[in-house]
Amino acid sequence: MSPSEGTHPPEPPPDEPPPASPRDEPLPAVAPRLRALRRRAALTLEAAARAAGLSPAHLSRLETGQRQPSLPMLLALARVYGTTVSELLGETVAERDAVLRAPDMEPTRAGGWTYWQAGASGRGMQALRVHVPHGSQGDIVRVHPGEEWLYVLKGRLRLRLGDTAHLLAPGDSAHFDSLTPHRIAAADHDGADLLFVHTLLQSPTAALCLGPTTPGETP
């Protein structure tokens, strides 16, 4: 019998790390930031999830990088944590700078939507330029404290406020109380572009998404 027969493969040296598994991959930058901002706000996972209209399990998946947050979820968590979507995503918009140049507006994608930061951080309102694709998030009902203003730049937008449906064309705008249940969807296959401004309010009762984004799953 040769020395190699009947023996197991040699063990790796003790200081050699095991092969990386999917769980060992670096977390998306937003995941640890969500956890850090929740802890900074002194909120438990359960309290933060309840305030944002999410299940604790879903928020836990967001904080561990197992799920990617949609833009409505980011808006809800920003309100709960008393911050902005820019801080949640680690964007480096100059604080208190009155002017934001077009080349500095980097596109960010969340939940199928694409948006560009159109205002500075550290303000009482957040301004975004948003592209809403056709068929994306149109079934999500949003309810939260504060006000929203939007202006349609391109395409047509379906806006439902309570029981009333509106079709907005380019040049149309809407300004409404965000406690009114509302839905936003692009009416055309090419989507819709809009300017969007909302107040940033920290509230323990804030809830943005009131329905599952995936059938059978609570967001």
Summary of the structure (lengths in Angstrom):
residues: 219
radius of gyration: 21.7
end to end distance: 61.5
largest distance: 86.0
contacts: 624
relative contact order: 0.17
helix: 22%
strand: 26%
